[in-house]
Structures are given as C-alpha cells and as structure tokens.
Amino acid sequence: MLYEKFIRLVEDHAESLTQEWIKEVKTNTCTTGYSKIEDAILGVRVFDVYKRLGEWIMNTDPADPKTAEHFIKLGRERANEKLKNSEVVYALILARVVLWRHIVGQGIINSTMDMYQSLEFYQKVNNFFDKAVYFVAVGFESVNNNDQEKLKKDDFVDKAVKGVTGWFYHK
C-alpha cells in the first residue's frame, strides 16, 4: 500500500526532514520565538510529531485519545516556555508543509491510483495536523486561563476527541 511507502519515506528521510523544518521554523517571520531554541531540542520535537503521525495513520482508531492528551500537554509546555500560541500553531503547519513537499518531491506518485491514494493520505495527514493544532490550543489556553481543572475531568479529552473526530469523519 502506498501509505506504508509514504511512512517509510518519512522514516528513511527523518534527518533531512528534521533539518529542513528546523531551517524553516528558525527563519520564518511567523515563528521568531523558535530562533532561540537549540537545534537539537527542535529536532527531537519535530521528530516526535512525525513519529506520532506515522503511528496515528497506521492506528485503526481515528479518535486516539493518547494523541490528544499528548498535544494538550505539548501546548501547555510551549505556553510555559513563553512561545506565542500562533507560533506553535504555525510551527505545526510548517511541519506538515515540509513533510508534504518532501513526499511530492520524491516522485513516487506515478499513476492515477497513486494520485488517488496520495490524496487520501494527504487528507489523513491534514486530519492529524488539524487535531494537533486544536489540542495544542486547548493545552495553551488551559495555562493562560488557569483552566487546568477542566482538563483533569475524566471525560474532557474523550468528549473533545469525539467532537473533533466526529467532525472529520462526519457521514
């Protein structure tokens, strides 16, 4: 399946994807707060996002509350680092753009069927990043609004995941 080929491509080129993202995030005027962070730290962070993307795509459960919890925590961490929410969101957008630019640039889409499967894959990639952005924002807001108790409620993440996932997969 082409999905596995895309994921292998990302895994095989993780270092170059990471370096490209670091270059983008450190020089982009929308992510100036990232210019102060060491490359090694940024590399670990984007590698984690790409790794979670691969796991999420191969997961049969599109809700995956663990991913939501991870990105809520990530949002809280970035808020505590005094990064702007807009910068964190744009850093995730850049991760998606760098990834897709790399996949398309590899020339593995050679037929109409490949194109169809790549569009399906791209939709999954977008769904993942949209969820990541939403849950990062939830985490970010929970720090700024002292809304930590809301997140501690057992059903908050489940309800949020169902709401977001239901919207993506609305039939």
C-alpha positions as CSV (number, residue, x, y, z in Angstrom):
1,M,0.0,0.0,0.0
2,L,1.2,3.5,-0.8
3,Y,0.6,4.6,2.9
4,E,3.4,2.3,4.0
5,K,5.6,3.7,1.3
6,F,4.9,7.3,2.4
7,I,5.6,6.4,6.0
8,R,8.8,4.5,5.1
9,L,9.8,7.5,3.1
10,V,9.4,9.8,6.1
11,E,11.2,7.4,8.3
12,D,14.1,6.9,5.9
13,H,14.5,10.7,5.4
14,A,13.7,11.8,9.0
15,E,17.1,13.6,9.4
16,S,16.7,15.7,6.2
17,L,13.0,16.4,7.1
18,T,14.1,17.5,10.5
19,Q,16.8,19.7,9.3
20,E,14.5,21.3,6.7
21,W,11.9,22.0,9.4
22,I,14.4,23.5,11.7
23,K,15.7,25.8,9.0
24,E,12.1,26.9,8.2
25,V,11.0,27.4,11.8
26,K,14.1,29.3,12.7
27,T,13.9,31.7,9.8
28,N,10.2,32.2,9.3
29,T,8.9,35.5,10.5
30,C,5.8,33.8,11.9
31,T,7.9,31.6,14.3
32,T,10.5,34.0,15.6
33,G,10.3,32.5,19.1
34,Y,11.8,29.3,17.8
35,S,15.0,31.0,16.8
36,K,16.1,31.0,20.4
37,I,15.7,27.2,20.8
38,E,18.7,24.9,20.2
39,D,18.6,22.8,17.0
40,A,18.9,19.5,18.9
41,I,15.8,20.3,21.0
42,L,13.8,21.3,17.9
43,G,15.0,18.2,16.2
44,V,13.6,16.0,19.0
45,R,10.3,17.9,18.9
46,V,9.6,17.6,15.2
47,F,10.8,14.0,15.1
48,D,8.2,13.3,17.8
49,V,5.5,14.9,15.7
50,Y,6.4,12.9,12.6
51,K,6.6,9.7,14.6
52,R,3.2,10.3,16.1
53,L,1.8,11.0,12.7
54,G,3.0,7.6,11.4
55,E,1.6,5.8,14.4
56,W,-1.7,7.7,14.1
57,I,-2.1,6.9,10.4
58,M,-1.5,3.2,11.0
59,N,-3.8,3.2,14.0
60,T,-7.2,1.8,13.3
61,D,-8.8,4.1,15.9
62,P,-9.0,7.6,14.4
63,A,-10.0,9.0,17.8
64,D,-6.8,8.0,19.6
65,P,-7.2,10.0,22.8
66,K,-3.5,9.4,23.6
67,T,-2.6,11.7,20.7
68,A,-5.0,14.4,22.0
69,E,-3.5,14.2,25.5
70,H,0.0,14.5,24.1
71,F,-0.8,17.6,22.2
72,I,-2.6,19.2,25.1
73,K,0.5,18.6,27.2
74,L,2.6,20.0,24.3
75,G,0.5,23.2,24.2
76,R,0.9,23.6,28.0
77,E,4.7,23.1,27.7
78,R,5.0,25.7,24.9
79,A,2.9,28.2,26.8
80,N,5.2,27.7,29.8
81,E,8.2,28.3,27.5
82,K,6.6,31.7,26.7
83,L,6.2,30.9,23.0
84,K,3.2,32.5,21.3
85,N,0.2,30.2,20.5
86,S,0.3,31.5,16.9
87,E,4.0,30.5,16.6
88,V,3.3,27.0,17.9
89,V,0.4,26.6,15.5
90,Y,2.5,27.8,12.6
91,A,5.4,25.5,13.6
92,L,2.9,22.6,13.2
93,I,1.8,24.0,9.9
94,L,5.4,24.1,8.7
95,A,5.9,20.5,9.8
96,R,3.0,19.5,7.6
97,V,4.2,21.6,4.7
98,V,7.8,20.3,4.9
99,L,6.6,16.8,5.1
100,W,4.3,17.0,2.1
101,R,6.8,19.0,0.0
102,H,9.3,16.2,0.6
103,I,6.8,13.4,-0.3
104,V,5.8,15.1,-3.5
105,G,9.4,15.8,-4.4
106,Q,10.4,12.2,-4.2
107,G,8.5,11.2,-7.4
108,I,6.7,8.2,-6.0
109,I,3.3,9.2,-7.3
110,N,3.4,7.6,-10.8
111,S,-0.2,6.6,-11.6
112,T,-3.8,7.7,-11.2
113,M,-4.2,5.1,-8.5
114,D,-1.1,6.5,-6.7
115,M,-2.6,10.0,-7.0
116,Y,-5.9,8.9,-5.5
117,Q,-4.1,7.1,-2.6
118,S,-1.8,10.1,-2.1
119,L,-4.9,12.4,-1.8
120,E,-6.4,10.0,0.8
121,F,-3.0,10.0,2.6
122,Y,-2.9,13.8,2.5
123,Q,-6.4,14.0,4.0
124,K,-5.2,11.8,6.9
125,V,-2.1,14.0,7.3
126,N,-4.3,17.1,7.4
127,N,-6.7,15.5,9.9
128,F,-3.8,14.6,12.1
129,F,-2.3,18.1,12.0
130,D,-5.7,19.8,12.4
131,K,-6.3,17.7,15.6
132,A,-2.8,18.5,16.8
133,V,-3.4,22.3,16.3
134,Y,-6.7,22.1,18.1
135,F,-5.3,20.2,21.1
136,V,-2.2,22.3,21.3
137,A,-4.5,25.4,21.5
138,V,-6.6,23.6,24.2
139,G,-3.4,23.0,26.2
140,F,-2.1,26.5,25.6
141,E,-5.4,28.0,26.8
142,S,-5.5,25.9,29.9
143,V,-2.3,27.5,31.1
144,N,-3.3,31.1,30.2
145,N,-6.8,30.8,31.7
146,N,-5.9,28.6,34.7
147,D,-8.4,26.2,33.2
148,Q,-6.5,23.2,34.5
149,E,-9.4,21.7,36.4
150,K,-11.4,21.3,33.2
151,L,-8.7,19.2,31.7
152,K,-8.5,17.0,34.7
153,K,-12.1,15.9,34.4
154,D,-12.1,12.3,33.1
155,D,-14.4,12.9,30.2
156,F,-12.9,16.2,28.9
157,V,-10.4,14.6,26.5
158,D,-12.9,11.9,25.4
159,K,-15.6,14.4,24.6
160,A,-13.1,16.7,22.8
161,V,-11.7,13.8,20.8
162,K,-15.2,12.6,19.8
163,G,-16.2,16.1,18.8
164,V,-13.2,16.7,16.6
165,T,-13.1,13.2,15.2
166,G,-16.9,13.3,14.6
167,W,-16.4,16.4,12.5
168,F,-13.6,15.0,10.4
169,Y,-15.4,11.7,9.7
170,H,-19.0,13.1,9.6
171,K,-21.1,10.9,7.4
